[in-house]
Amino acid sequence: MRDRAFGFAFDAGDWCWGWTRGPRRGRRGRRVWFGSGDMKFVILKLLREKPMHGYEVMKALEEQTRGCYKPSPGTVYPTLQLLEDEGLVRVKEDNGKKVYEITDEGIAFLDENRTTVDDIFDRVEEMMESFLTDPMPEITKLVGKVVSQSYRLAWRHREDDAARDRVRSVLEQAIKELEDIAAESVA
């Protein structure tokens, strides 16, 4: 979303991409949307609904997570290739684009793993609900305002070192205070 006055605006989708499911965490403690191997179940479920090309799969994943997860081509295309290699999807050409559709083996595989697939989507839904319900929308809105105002002021005062230093100082102080709160909650 774009703010006409400056070019920045934020909503939950802009911030929640880095948050995720349950207890599993990826590198450096950051939560990850899907665990190892989950993506193939997710993509197969989407392809069971209708055949799609890779970009459509990425957009469907984004829609399923209400914009909170924006998959990269580096995640989706290798998974599609793996599914094709395993015989769970097949590729058809349509106007020069590869369209992926689930095979009978893919449907059987999904049916055999229905509990796993349901668990994955339940966890994603639970995470989205916890992120998009109180108090997170209020926090998200405030973070967006801080970012927009910071950029607006830095841009407006790009030639004024003293004003830019004040903006930087305010942001550094806010970061320090937030880090203090985080350290208190760990202790």
PyMOL commands that place a pseudoatom at each C-alpha (Angstrom):
pseudoatom trace, name=CA, resn=MET, resi=1, chain=A, elem=C, hetatm=0, pos=[0.000, 0.000, 0.000]
pseudoatom trace, name=CA, resn=ARG, resi=2, chain=A, elem=C, hetatm=0, pos=[1.218, 3.457, -0.737]
pseudoatom trace, name=CA, resn=ASP, resi=3, chain=A, elem=C, hetatm=0, pos=[0.624, 6.637, 1.193]
pseudoatom trace, name=CA, resn=ARG, resi=4, chain=A, elem=C, hetatm=0, pos=[0.113, 9.378, -1.394]
pseudoatom trace, name=CA, resn=ALA, resi=5, chain=A, elem=C, hetatm=0, pos=[1.920, 11.987, 0.695]
pseudoatom trace, name=CA, resn=PHE, resi=6, chain=A, elem=C, hetatm=0, pos=[5.184, 10.114, 0.971]
pseudoatom trace, name=CA, resn=GLY, resi=7, chain=A, elem=C, hetatm=0, pos=[5.085, 6.646, -0.493]
pseudoatom trace, name=CA, resn=PHE, resi=8, chain=A, elem=C, hetatm=0, pos=[4.968, 4.575, 2.693]
pseudoatom trace, name=CA, resn=ALA, resi=9, chain=A, elem=C, hetatm=0, pos=[2.045, 2.882, 4.372]
pseudoatom trace, name=CA, resn=PHE, resi=10, chain=A, elem=C, hetatm=0, pos=[1.825, -0.328, 6.323]
pseudoatom trace, name=CA, resn=ASP, resi=11, chain=A, elem=C, hetatm=0, pos=[-0.656, -2.972, 7.264]
pseudoatom trace, name=CA, resn=ALA, resi=12, chain=A, elem=C, hetatm=0, pos=[-0.387, -6.343, 8.975]
pseudoatom trace, name=CA, resn=GLY, resi=13, chain=A, elem=C, hetatm=0, pos=[0.860, -8.013, 5.794]
pseudoatom trace, name=CA, resn=ASP, resi=14, chain=A, elem=C, hetatm=0, pos=[3.828, -5.673, 5.658]
pseudoatom trace, name=CA, resn=TRP, resi=15, chain=A, elem=C, hetatm=0, pos=[4.993, -6.745, 9.096]
pseudoatom trace, name=CA, resn=CYS, resi=16, chain=A, elem=C, hetatm=0, pos=[3.793, -10.272, 9.787]
pseudoatom trace, name=CA, resn=TRP, resi=17, chain=A, elem=C, hetatm=0, pos=[5.855, -12.070, 7.132]
pseudoatom trace, name=CA, resn=GLY, resi=18, chain=A, elem=C, hetatm=0, pos=[8.610, -12.695, 9.660]
pseudoatom trace, name=CA, resn=TRP, resi=19, chain=A, elem=C, hetatm=0, pos=[6.324, -14.146, 12.316]
pseudoatom trace, name=CA, resn=THR, resi=20, chain=A, elem=C, hetatm=0, pos=[5.035, -17.623, 12.337]
pseudoatom trace, name=CA, resn=ARG, resi=21, chain=A, elem=C, hetatm=0, pos=[3.938, -20.838, 13.668]
pseudoatom trace, name=CA, resn=GLY, resi=22, chain=A, elem=C, hetatm=0, pos=[4.244, -22.587, 16.948]
pseudoatom trace, name=CA, resn=PRO, resi=23, chain=A, elem=C, hetatm=0, pos=[7.353, -23.585, 18.775]
pseudoatom trace, name=CA, resn=ARG, resi=24, chain=A, elem=C, hetatm=0, pos=[9.667, -24.311, 15.845]
pseudoatom trace, name=CA, resn=ARG, resi=25, chain=A, elem=C, hetatm=0, pos=[12.133, -21.632, 15.002]
pseudoatom trace, name=CA, resn=GLY, resi=26, chain=A, elem=C, hetatm=0, pos=[14.582, -21.186, 12.188]
pseudoatom trace, name=CA, resn=ARG, resi=27, chain=A, elem=C, hetatm=0, pos=[18.000, -19.597, 12.143]
pseudoatom trace, name=CA, resn=ARG, resi=28, chain=A, elem=C, hetatm=0, pos=[18.766, -17.108, 14.903]
pseudoatom trace, name=CA, resn=GLY, resi=29, chain=A, elem=C, hetatm=0, pos=[15.515, -17.915, 16.700]
pseudoatom trace, name=CA, resn=ARG, resi=30, chain=A, elem=C, hetatm=0, pos=[13.318, -16.297, 14.057]
pseudoatom trace, name=CA, resn=ARG, resi=31, chain=A, elem=C, hetatm=0, pos=[10.148, -18.232, 13.601]
pseudoatom trace, name=CA, resn=VAL, resi=32, chain=A, elem=C, hetatm=0, pos=[9.528, -19.779, 10.212]
pseudoatom trace, name=CA, resn=TRP, resi=33, chain=A, elem=C, hetatm=0, pos=[6.183, -20.242, 8.483]
pseudoatom trace, name=CA, resn=PHE, resi=34, chain=A, elem=C, hetatm=0, pos=[6.611, -23.823, 7.483]
pseudoatom trace, name=CA, resn=GLY, resi=35, chain=A, elem=C, hetatm=0, pos=[8.773, -26.581, 8.869]
pseudoatom trace, name=CA, resn=SER, resi=36, chain=A, elem=C, hetatm=0, pos=[11.050, -28.707, 6.756]
pseudoatom trace, name=CA, resn=GLY, resi=37, chain=A, elem=C, hetatm=0, pos=[8.970, -30.603, 4.214]
pseudoatom trace, name=CA, resn=ASP, resi=38, chain=A, elem=C, hetatm=0, pos=[5.719, -28.726, 4.929]
pseudoatom trace, name=CA, resn=MET, resi=39, chain=A, elem=C, hetatm=0, pos=[5.780, -26.746, 1.689]
pseudoatom trace, name=CA, resn=LYS, resi=40, chain=A, elem=C, hetatm=0, pos=[5.182, -29.794, -0.489]
pseudoatom trace, name=CA, resn=PHE, resi=41, chain=A, elem=C, hetatm=0, pos=[1.962, -30.565, 1.402]
pseudoatom trace, name=CA, resn=VAL, resi=42, chain=A, elem=C, hetatm=0, pos=[0.825, -26.951, 1.148]
pseudoatom trace, name=CA, resn=ILE, resi=43, chain=A, elem=C, hetatm=0, pos=[1.482, -26.729, -2.589]
pseudoatom trace, name=CA, resn=LEU, resi=44, chain=A, elem=C, hetatm=0, pos=[-0.162, -30.083, -3.247]
pseudoatom trace, name=CA, resn=LYS, resi=45, chain=A, elem=C, hetatm=0, pos=[-3.276, -28.943, -1.389]
pseudoatom trace, name=CA, resn=LEU, resi=46, chain=A, elem=C, hetatm=0, pos=[-3.408, -25.795, -3.516]
pseudoatom trace, name=CA, resn=LEU, resi=47, chain=A, elem=C, hetatm=0, pos=[-2.938, -27.782, -6.729]
pseudoatom trace, name=CA, resn=ARG, resi=48, chain=A, elem=C, hetatm=0, pos=[-5.700, -30.158, -5.685]
pseudoatom trace, name=CA, resn=GLU, resi=49, chain=A, elem=C, hetatm=0, pos=[-8.054, -27.180, -5.880]
pseudoatom trace, name=CA, resn=LYS, resi=50, chain=A, elem=C, hetatm=0, pos=[-6.940, -26.274, -9.420]
pseudoatom trace, name=CA, resn=PRO, resi=51, chain=A, elem=C, hetatm=0, pos=[-3.902, -26.496, -11.729]
pseudoatom trace, name=CA, resn=MET, resi=52, chain=A, elem=C, hetatm=0, pos=[-1.645, -23.442, -11.525]
pseudoatom trace, name=CA, resn=HIS, resi=53, chain=A, elem=C, hetatm=0, pos=[1.613, -22.091, -12.832]
pseudoatom trace, name=CA, resn=GLY, resi=54, chain=A, elem=C, hetatm=0, pos=[4.354, -21.189, -10.349]
pseudoatom trace, name=CA, resn=TYR, resi=55, chain=A, elem=C, hetatm=0, pos=[3.419, -17.537, -9.987]
pseudoatom trace, name=CA, resn=GLU, resi=56, chain=A, elem=C, hetatm=0, pos=[-0.202, -18.503, -9.284]
pseudoatom trace, name=CA, resn=VAL, resi=57, chain=A, elem=C, hetatm=0, pos=[1.026, -20.864, -6.560]
pseudoatom trace, name=CA, resn=MET, resi=58, chain=A, elem=C, hetatm=0, pos=[2.973, -18.002, -4.955]
pseudoatom trace, name=CA, resn=LYS, resi=59, chain=A, elem=C, hetatm=0, pos=[-0.065, -15.701, -5.100]
pseudoatom trace, name=CA, resn=ALA, resi=60, chain=A, elem=C, hetatm=0, pos=[-2.357, -18.432, -3.709]
pseudoatom trace, name=CA, resn=LEU, resi=61, chain=A, elem=C, hetatm=0, pos=[0.027, -18.986, -0.782]
pseudoatom trace, name=CA, resn=GLU, resi=62, chain=A, elem=C, hetatm=0, pos=[0.034, -15.270, -0.095]
pseudoatom trace, name=CA, resn=GLU, resi=63, chain=A, elem=C, hetatm=0, pos=[-3.779, -15.172, -0.223]
pseudoatom trace, name=CA, resn=GLN, resi=64, chain=A, elem=C, hetatm=0, pos=[-4.089, -18.234, 2.046]
pseudoatom trace, name=CA, resn=THR, resi=65, chain=A, elem=C, hetatm=0, pos=[-2.037, -16.378, 4.666]
pseudoatom trace, name=CA, resn=ARG, resi=66, chain=A, elem=C, hetatm=0, pos=[-3.847, -13.070, 4.117]
pseudoatom trace, name=CA, resn=GLY, resi=67, chain=A, elem=C, hetatm=0, pos=[-0.646, -11.487, 2.889]
pseudoatom trace, name=CA, resn=CYS, resi=68, chain=A, elem=C, hetatm=0, pos=[1.394, -12.531, 5.925]
pseudoatom trace, name=CA, resn=TYR, resi=69, chain=A, elem=C, hetatm=0, pos=[3.604, -14.940, 3.997]
pseudoatom trace, name=CA, resn=LYS, resi=70, chain=A, elem=C, hetatm=0, pos=[5.048, -14.007, 0.625]
pseudoatom trace, name=CA, resn=PRO, resi=71, chain=A, elem=C, hetatm=0, pos=[6.844, -17.044, -0.763]
pseudoatom trace, name=CA, resn=SER, resi=72, chain=A, elem=C, hetatm=0, pos=[9.867, -16.596, -2.958]
pseudoatom trace, name=CA, resn=PRO, resi=73, chain=A, elem=C, hetatm=0, pos=[10.446, -18.275, -6.305]
pseudoatom trace, name=CA, resn=GLY, resi=74, chain=A, elem=C, hetatm=0, pos=[13.420, -19.960, -4.615]
pseudoatom trace, name=CA, resn=THR, resi=75, chain=A, elem=C, hetatm=0, pos=[10.993, -21.778, -2.331]
pseudoatom trace, name=CA, resn=VAL, resi=76, chain=A, elem=C, hetatm=0, pos=[8.141, -22.539, -4.715]
pseudoatom trace, name=CA, resn=TYR, resi=77, chain=A, elem=C, hetatm=0, pos=[9.885, -23.627, -7.927]
pseudoatom trace, name=CA, resn=PRO, resi=78, chain=A, elem=C, hetatm=0, pos=[12.279, -26.157, -6.358]
pseudoatom trace, name=CA, resn=THR, resi=79, chain=A, elem=C, hetatm=0, pos=[9.335, -27.638, -4.453]
pseudoatom trace, name=CA, resn=LEU, resi=80, chain=A, elem=C, hetatm=0, pos=[7.307, -27.896, -7.671]
pseudoatom trace, name=CA, resn=GLN, resi=81, chain=A, elem=C, hetatm=0, pos=[10.279, -29.628, -9.323]
pseudoatom trace, name=CA, resn=LEU, resi=82, chain=A, elem=C, hetatm=0, pos=[10.549, -32.053, -6.386]
pseudoatom trace, name=CA, resn=LEU, resi=83, chain=A, elem=C, hetatm=0, pos=[6.837, -32.828, -6.598]
pseudoatom trace, name=CA, resn=GLU, resi=84, chain=A, elem=C, hetatm=0, pos=[7.193, -33.444, -10.327]
pseudoatom trace, name=CA, resn=ASP, resi=85, chain=A, elem=C, hetatm=0, pos=[10.222, -35.713, -9.765]
pseudoatom trace, name=CA, resn=GLU, resi=86, chain=A, elem=C, hetatm=0, pos=[8.233, -37.682, -7.189]
pseudoatom trace, name=CA, resn=GLY, resi=87, chain=A, elem=C, hetatm=0, pos=[5.326, -38.086, -9.621]
pseudoatom trace, name=CA, resn=LEU, resi=88, chain=A, elem=C, hetatm=0, pos=[2.930, -36.141, -7.403]
pseudoatom trace, name=CA, resn=VAL, resi=89, chain=A, elem=C, hetatm=0, pos=[2.362, -33.405, -9.997]
pseudoatom trace, name=CA, resn=ARG, resi=90, chain=A, elem=C, hetatm=0, pos=[2.687, -33.231, -13.756]
pseudoatom trace, name=CA, resn=VAL, resi=91, chain=A, elem=C, hetatm=0, pos=[3.477, -30.279, -15.974]
pseudoatom trace, name=CA, resn=LYS, resi=92, chain=A, elem=C, hetatm=0, pos=[1.542, -29.135, -18.992]
pseudoatom trace, name=CA, resn=GLU, resi=93, chain=A, elem=C, hetatm=0, pos=[2.493, -26.256, -21.286]
pseudoatom trace, name=CA, resn=ASP, resi=94, chain=A, elem=C, hetatm=0, pos=[-0.073, -23.486, -21.637]
pseudoatom trace, name=CA, resn=ASN, resi=95, chain=A, elem=C, hetatm=0, pos=[0.871, -20.457, -23.760]
pseudoatom trace, name=CA, resn=GLY, resi=96, chain=A, elem=C, hetatm=0, pos=[4.534, -21.026, -23.022]
pseudoatom trace, name=CA, resn=LYS, resi=97, chain=A, elem=C, hetatm=0, pos=[4.032, -21.382, -19.265]
pseudoatom trace, name=CA, resn=LYS, resi=98, chain=A, elem=C, hetatm=0, pos=[4.366, -24.503, -17.179]
pseudoatom trace, name=CA, resn=VAL, resi=99, chain=A, elem=C, hetatm=0, pos=[1.094, -25.352, -15.503]
pseudoatom trace, name=CA, resn=TYR, resi=100, chain=A, elem=C, hetatm=0, pos=[1.296, -27.810, -12.619]
pseudoatom trace, name=CA, resn=GLU, resi=101, chain=A, elem=C, hetatm=0, pos=[-1.528, -30.189, -11.814]
pseudoatom trace, name=CA, resn=ILE, resi=102, chain=A, elem=C, hetatm=0, pos=[-1.792, -32.831, -9.157]
pseudoatom trace, name=CA, resn=THR, resi=103, chain=A, elem=C, hetatm=0, pos=[-1.632, -36.482, -10.251]
pseudoatom trace, name=CA, resn=ASP, resi=104, chain=A, elem=C, hetatm=0, pos=[-3.656, -39.390, -8.883]
pseudoatom trace, name=CA, resn=GLU, resi=105, chain=A, elem=C, hetatm=0, pos=[-0.538, -40.302, -6.888]
pseudoatom trace, name=CA, resn=GLY, resi=106, chain=A, elem=C, hetatm=0, pos=[-0.465, -36.768, -5.483]
pseudoatom trace, name=CA, resn=ILE, resi=107, chain=A, elem=C, hetatm=0, pos=[-4.107, -36.996, -4.428]
pseudoatom trace, name=CA, resn=ALA, resi=108, chain=A, elem=C, hetatm=0, pos=[-3.455, -40.358, -2.762]
pseudoatom trace, name=CA, resn=PHE, resi=109, chain=A, elem=C, hetatm=0, pos=[-0.389, -38.896, -1.021]
pseudoatom trace, name=CA, resn=LEU, resi=110, chain=A, elem=C, hetatm=0, pos=[-2.461, -35.974, 0.319]
pseudoatom trace, name=CA, resn=ASP, resi=111, chain=A, elem=C, hetatm=0, pos=[-5.193, -38.325, 1.491]
pseudoatom trace, name=CA, resn=GLU, resi=112, chain=A, elem=C, hetatm=0, pos=[-2.642, -40.534, 3.276]
pseudoatom trace, name=CA, resn=ASN, resi=113, chain=A, elem=C, hetatm=0, pos=[-1.197, -37.452, 4.977]
pseudoatom trace, name=CA, resn=ARG, resi=114, chain=A, elem=C, hetatm=0, pos=[-4.458, -35.617, 5.683]
pseudoatom trace, name=CA, resn=THR, resi=115, chain=A, elem=C, hetatm=0, pos=[-3.637, -35.189, 9.392]
pseudoatom trace, name=CA, resn=THR, resi=116, chain=A, elem=C, hetatm=0, pos=[-0.263, -33.605, 8.590]
pseudoatom trace, name=CA, resn=VAL, resi=117, chain=A, elem=C, hetatm=0, pos=[-1.842, -31.257, 6.033]
pseudoatom trace, name=CA, resn=ASP, resi=118, chain=A, elem=C, hetatm=0, pos=[-4.626, -30.267, 8.438]
pseudoatom trace, name=CA, resn=ASP, resi=119, chain=A, elem=C, hetatm=0, pos=[-2.066, -29.640, 11.213]
pseudoatom trace, name=CA, resn=ILE, resi=120, chain=A, elem=C, hetatm=0, pos=[-0.021, -27.371, 8.947]
pseudoatom trace, name=CA, resn=PHE, resi=121, chain=A, elem=C, hetatm=0, pos=[-3.024, -25.263, 7.944]
pseudoatom trace, name=CA, resn=ASP, resi=122, chain=A, elem=C, hetatm=0, pos=[-4.383, -25.193, 11.512]
pseudoatom trace, name=CA, resn=ARG, resi=123, chain=A, elem=C, hetatm=0, pos=[-1.047, -23.860, 12.799]
pseudoatom trace, name=CA, resn=VAL, resi=124, chain=A, elem=C, hetatm=0, pos=[-0.897, -21.211, 10.083]
pseudoatom trace, name=CA, resn=GLU, resi=125, chain=A, elem=C, hetatm=0, pos=[-4.476, -20.131, 10.789]
pseudoatom trace, name=CA, resn=GLU, resi=126, chain=A, elem=C, hetatm=0, pos=[-3.814, -20.008, 14.541]
pseudoatom trace, name=CA, resn=MET, resi=127, chain=A, elem=C, hetatm=0, pos=[-0.715, -17.873, 14.024]
pseudoatom trace, name=CA, resn=MET, resi=128, chain=A, elem=C, hetatm=0, pos=[-2.522, -15.472, 11.699]
pseudoatom trace, name=CA, resn=GLU, resi=129, chain=A, elem=C, hetatm=0, pos=[-5.406, -15.118, 14.140]
pseudoatom trace, name=CA, resn=SER, resi=130, chain=A, elem=C, hetatm=0, pos=[-3.035, -14.400, 17.019]
pseudoatom trace, name=CA, resn=PHE, resi=131, chain=A, elem=C, hetatm=0, pos=[-1.145, -11.854, 14.938]
pseudoatom trace, name=CA, resn=LEU, resi=132, chain=A, elem=C, hetatm=0, pos=[-4.138, -10.132, 13.397]
pseudoatom trace, name=CA, resn=THR, resi=133, chain=A, elem=C, hetatm=0, pos=[-6.234, -9.875, 16.565]
pseudoatom trace, name=CA, resn=ASP, resi=134, chain=A, elem=C, hetatm=0, pos=[-5.817, -7.550, 19.524]
pseudoatom trace, name=CA, resn=PRO, resi=135, chain=A, elem=C, hetatm=0, pos=[-3.416, -6.083, 20.423]
pseudoatom trace, name=CA, resn=MET, resi=136, chain=A, elem=C, hetatm=0, pos=[-1.387, -6.625, 17.231]
pseudoatom trace, name=CA, resn=PRO, resi=137, chain=A, elem=C, hetatm=0, pos=[-3.341, -4.404, 14.792]
pseudoatom trace, name=CA, resn=GLU, resi=138, chain=A, elem=C, hetatm=0, pos=[-2.830, -1.468, 17.164]
pseudoatom trace, name=CA, resn=ILE, resi=139, chain=A, elem=C, hetatm=0, pos=[0.912, -2.184, 17.404]
pseudoatom trace, name=CA, resn=THR, resi=140, chain=A, elem=C, hetatm=0, pos=[1.148, -2.660, 13.627]
pseudoatom trace, name=CA, resn=LYS, resi=141, chain=A, elem=C, hetatm=0, pos=[-0.552, 0.683, 13.024]
pseudoatom trace, name=CA, resn=LEU, resi=142, chain=A, elem=C, hetatm=0, pos=[1.797, 2.432, 15.454]
pseudoatom trace, name=CA, resn=VAL, resi=143, chain=A, elem=C, hetatm=0, pos=[4.890, 0.846, 13.884]
pseudoatom trace, name=CA, resn=GLY, resi=144, chain=A, elem=C, hetatm=0, pos=[3.670, 2.001, 10.476]
pseudoatom trace, name=CA, resn=LYS, resi=145, chain=A, elem=C, hetatm=0, pos=[3.231, 5.540, 11.767]
pseudoatom trace, name=CA, resn=VAL, resi=146, chain=A, elem=C, hetatm=0, pos=[6.727, 5.553, 13.290]
pseudoatom trace, name=CA, resn=VAL, resi=147, chain=A, elem=C, hetatm=0, pos=[8.279, 4.318, 10.048]
pseudoatom trace, name=CA, resn=SER, resi=148, chain=A, elem=C, hetatm=0, pos=[6.299, 6.728, 7.861]
pseudoatom trace, name=CA, resn=GLN, resi=149, chain=A, elem=C, hetatm=0, pos=[7.005, 9.731, 10.069]
pseudoatom trace, name=CA, resn=SER, resi=150, chain=A, elem=C, hetatm=0, pos=[10.699, 8.833, 10.380]
pseudoatom trace, name=CA, resn=TYR, resi=151, chain=A, elem=C, hetatm=0, pos=[11.154, 8.598, 6.624]
pseudoatom trace, name=CA, resn=ARG, resi=152, chain=A, elem=C, hetatm=0, pos=[9.094, 11.709, 6.018]
pseudoatom trace, name=CA, resn=LEU, resi=153, chain=A, elem=C, hetatm=0, pos=[11.185, 13.751, 8.460]
pseudoatom trace, name=CA, resn=ALA, resi=154, chain=A, elem=C, hetatm=0, pos=[14.499, 12.327, 7.266]
pseudoatom trace, name=CA, resn=TRP, resi=155, chain=A, elem=C, hetatm=0, pos=[13.540, 13.159, 3.687]
pseudoatom trace, name=CA, resn=ARG, resi=156, chain=A, elem=C, hetatm=0, pos=[12.277, 16.633, 4.518]
pseudoatom trace, name=CA, resn=HIS, resi=157, chain=A, elem=C, hetatm=0, pos=[15.440, 17.380, 6.528]
pseudoatom trace, name=CA, resn=ARG, resi=158, chain=A, elem=C, hetatm=0, pos=[17.921, 15.541, 4.324]
pseudoatom trace, name=CA, resn=GLU, resi=159, chain=A, elem=C, hetatm=0, pos=[20.084, 18.667, 4.140]
pseudoatom trace, name=CA, resn=ASP, resi=160, chain=A, elem=C, hetatm=0, pos=[19.784, 19.433, 7.866]
pseudoatom trace, name=CA, resn=ASP, resi=161, chain=A, elem=C, hetatm=0, pos=[22.261, 17.300, 9.816]
pseudoatom trace, name=CA, resn=ALA, resi=162, chain=A, elem=C, hetatm=0, pos=[20.957, 18.434, 13.209]
pseudoatom trace, name=CA, resn=ALA, resi=163, chain=A, elem=C, hetatm=0, pos=[17.329, 17.499, 12.425]
pseudoatom trace, name=CA, resn=ARG, resi=164, chain=A, elem=C, hetatm=0, pos=[18.360, 14.115, 10.995]
pseudoatom trace, name=CA, resn=ASP, resi=165, chain=A, elem=C, hetatm=0, pos=[20.450, 13.478, 14.097]
pseudoatom trace, name=CA, resn=ARG, resi=166, chain=A, elem=C, hetatm=0, pos=[17.386, 14.197, 16.269]
pseudoatom trace, name=CA, resn=VAL, resi=167, chain=A, elem=C, hetatm=0, pos=[15.318, 11.673, 14.273]
pseudoatom trace, name=CA, resn=ARG, resi=168, chain=A, elem=C, hetatm=0, pos=[18.098, 9.094, 14.587]
pseudoatom trace, name=CA, resn=SER, resi=169, chain=A, elem=C, hetatm=0, pos=[18.407, 9.779, 18.322]
pseudoatom trace, name=CA, resn=VAL, resi=170, chain=A, elem=C, hetatm=0, pos=[14.667, 9.302, 18.900]
pseudoatom trace, name=CA, resn=LEU, resi=171, chain=A, elem=C, hetatm=0, pos=[14.716, 6.008, 16.975]
pseudoatom trace, name=CA, resn=GLU, resi=172, chain=A, elem=C, hetatm=0, pos=[17.817, 4.766, 18.793]
pseudoatom trace, name=CA, resn=GLN, resi=173, chain=A, elem=C, hetatm=0, pos=[16.207, 5.608, 22.150]
pseudoatom trace, name=CA, resn=ALA, resi=174, chain=A, elem=C, hetatm=0, pos=[13.015, 3.769, 21.175]
pseudoatom trace, name=CA, resn=ILE, resi=175, chain=A, elem=C, hetatm=0, pos=[15.047, 0.722, 20.135]
pseudoatom trace, name=CA, resn=LYS, resi=176, chain=A, elem=C, hetatm=0, pos=[16.959, 0.785, 23.422]
pseudoatom trace, name=CA, resn=GLU, resi=177, chain=A, elem=C, hetatm=0, pos=[13.746, 0.982, 25.450]
pseudoatom trace, name=CA, resn=LEU, resi=178, chain=A, elem=C, hetatm=0, pos=[12.186, -1.887, 23.484]
pseudoatom trace, name=CA, resn=GLU, resi=179, chain=A, elem=C, hetatm=0, pos=[15.333, -3.966, 23.994]
pseudoatom trace, name=CA, resn=ASP, resi=180, chain=A, elem=C, hetatm=0, pos=[15.126, -3.207, 27.734]
pseudoatom trace, name=CA, resn=ILE, resi=181, chain=A, elem=C, hetatm=0, pos=[11.531, -4.464, 27.804]
pseudoatom trace, name=CA, resn=ALA, resi=182, chain=A, elem=C, hetatm=0, pos=[12.577, -7.607, 25.928]
pseudoatom trace, name=CA, resn=ALA, resi=183, chain=A, elem=C, hetatm=0, pos=[15.438, -8.220, 28.370]
pseudoatom trace, name=CA, resn=GLU, resi=184, chain=A, elem=C, hetatm=0, pos=[13.087, -7.762, 31.359]
pseudoatom trace, name=CA, resn=SER, resi=185, chain=A, elem=C, hetatm=0, pos=[10.587, -10.276, 29.969]
pseudoatom trace, name=CA, resn=VAL, resi=186, chain=A, elem=C, hetatm=0, pos=[13.344, -12.882, 29.500]
pseudoatom trace, name=CA, resn=ALA, resi=187, chain=A, elem=C, hetatm=0, pos=[14.704, -12.476, 33.013]
for i in range(1, 187): cmd.bond("trace and resi %d" % i, "trace and resi %d" % (i + 1))
show_as sticks, trace
zoom trace
